[in-house]
Amino acid sequence: MKTKIIVLLLIFGAVLLSGCTGNEQPSTEKNATPEETVTPVENTTVVGTPEENVTSEENVTPEVNVTSEENVTPGENGRLNISTSEIKETPYLLRLINNRVSSSSLEIKKGESVSWINMEDNPKRVLILVSEEKLFENTNLTYRRAFTYTFNETGDYHFSIVGQPRMNVTVSVAEP
């Protein structure tokens, strides 16, 4: 029995050592001269706005859609007060995470959009978004997928998630 163990250990050791050594052939790359790789450097110049770098070869076209700055202030009970002078083209984002919603109420202007996105920890969990005013059919929100709705009428609209009492949202739509 003792000899079997010794023989097995010797075979195991030989297999391990044979894996570390091999038939190494001298590589041809050692004698080769290294080639320099040159990456082109792009010269940039600041044109117009400081956050945009434009190369000298590009044609600069002025932006037609200029949005004004918006003031976002936290209000009472998780309500976001947003004041802008123009209609925002990108949707407001309401994250549904940890059985809560990022903002329980939102004030927007007519023509603006709101997106709900499922960010729950469980990717297999599907949330069902319900509009109490029947603006749209009940919508399944799968993991990290968003549903966007554009509000074209003024008023107060209420939304909820089936089975989640802390995921209620009120969207107040006003004239621009």
Residue, then its C-alpha position, 0 to 999 in steps of 0.5 A: m500500500k505504501t509503495k502504491i502511494i509513493v509511485l502515484l506521487l512520483i507519477f503525479g510529480a512527473v506530470l506536473l513537472s512535464g507541464c512546466t517544461g516543454n519543447e521550446q524552440p527559439s522564437t524568431e521574434k527575439n532576433a527581429t528588430p522592433e517596429e515602431t508603431v506610430t499613432p496619429v495625434e489629433n490636434t484639437t482646438v476649442v471652438g465656441t463652447p468650452e465643452e466641445n473640442v473640434t478638429s480643424e478639418e471638421n465643419v462646425t454647424p451651430e446648434v439649433n436646439v439650445t435648451s435653457e438651464e433648468n432649476v431643479t429644487p427638492g420640494e416637500n415629500g420627495r416632489l421635484n420642482i423643475s422650472t425651465s423656460e422651454i420644453k425639455e426634449t429628453p424624458y424625465l427619468l423615474r427609477l423603480i428600485n428597492n421597492r420605491v420610486s426615485s420621485s413620488s411626484l413630478e411637475i412637467k410641462k405639456g409636451e414633455s415625456v416621463s420614462w419609468i425604468n425597472m432597476e430592481d435587484n432581481p432581474k427576473r422580476v417584472l413590474i406592471l405600470v398602471s395609469e389610473e387615468k387609463l392613458f395607456e394599457n398596463t405596461n410590463l417593465t422588465y429589468r433595465r427596460a424603460f417605458t416612456y410616455t409623452f404628456n400632451e394634455t394638462g392635469d394631474y396623472h396618477f401611476s402605480i405599480v401593481g402590488q407595490p404601494r410605495m411605488n405611486v407617482t403623481v405627474s402634474v402637467a402644466e402649460p409651457 
